[in-house]
Amino acid sequence: MRPYLSRRRKRRMAKGFRVPRRVELPSIDDRPVMTSIGHWEDDSIVYTPTSSVRWRTTNELVSGLVFIDKVLARTMAAANQVTIHRFAALPAKYRQTHTRDRGAENLGYRELEAKLGIQCFFAHPYHSWERGANENLNGLIRRFLSKGTDFATVSNEQIRHIEYLLNSRPRKRLGMKTPYQVFYELTGVALQH
């Protein structure tokens, strides 16, 4: 009967193979209402689940500003290093909240809170739509790369170019202004490369 099962596995998976992590994390339900600039979401994009090279995508919710960085390891330390590096250039008042998924690389949030003075929140498990702006961003990034592109072969210059194209693209929700323009108008901080 196994060939007729939906997954057609020759062997059954052992029960209890994956043990769910029971970790108390700050919930997205407790995140304050976002009426000002400085609220961020982030995520990782991977080429294949076995690849150690991933891209870290971060976006600001009011202006739509985008940061894209290459991460060379699947660790909390590597993800935090990239986030700290990108956020360090921003004044503290524009680093209010940071919403993430519950991936293992995101669990080092206390270091971010201590070094950046930002509050971290986590979406509910398997609720990617709670970080909808970032999921949309990841879809936009995939438009620049043909299917099957290995992220390890994409240079940092190409990543910066994709980031520039996304940040300099007029958006209807911003009144046909670009994320660079809106971020500068609201903060006085010029980030354009």
Secondary structure, DSSP 8 states (H G I E B T S, - for coil): -GGGSSS--SS---TT-S--------BGGG-----SS-EEEEEEEESSTT-S-EEEEEEETTT--EEEEEE-SSSHHHHHHHHHHHHTTS-GGG--EEEE---GGG--HHHHHHHH--EEEE--TT-GGGGHHHHHHHHHHHTTS-TT--GGGS-HHHHHHHHHHHHTS-BGGGTSB-HHHHHHHHH------
